[in-house]
Every structure is written in C-alpha cells, then in structure tokens.
C-alpha cells in the first residue's frame, strides 16, 4: 500500500515539475511579445 502511494506521489510531483518548467518558457515568451507590442504602440504614438 505504501509503495503505491509513494509511486503515485512521485508521478504527480514529476508531472507538476514538467508543467511548471514549460510554463516558465511560455511566460517568458509572452512577456517578450507584450514588450514588443508596447514598443510598437510607443512608436505609433510618437
């Protein structure tokens, strides 16, 4: 019983880690896109 719970917990932690690491790249990319969009708006305003 303990081995099954430990295995399930390990799998859950691995899945959370993978999702979290992928999320970092996504947020970074989105931040760059937003920054570029802001720069274009500034240029248009000038």
SULHU-V5030 format. One record per residue. SS is DSSP state (2 for helix, 1 for strand, 0 for the rest). PHI is phi in whole degrees, -180 to 180 (999 if undefined). Layout:
# SULHU-V5030
SS:PHI  SS:PHI
This chain:
# SULHU-V5030
0:999  2:-64  2:-63  2:-67  2:-66  2:-64  2:-66  2:-64  2:-64  2:-64  2:-63  2:-62  2:-64  2:-65  2:-64  2:-63  2:-63  2:-64  2:-63  2:-64  2:-66  2:-67  2:-63  2:-61  2:-66  2:-66  2:-65  2:-63  2:-64  2:-65  2:-62  2:-66  2:-64  2:-64  2:-62  2:-63  2:-62  2:-64  2:-65  2:-65  2:-65  2:-64  2:-62  2:-67  2:-70  0:-74
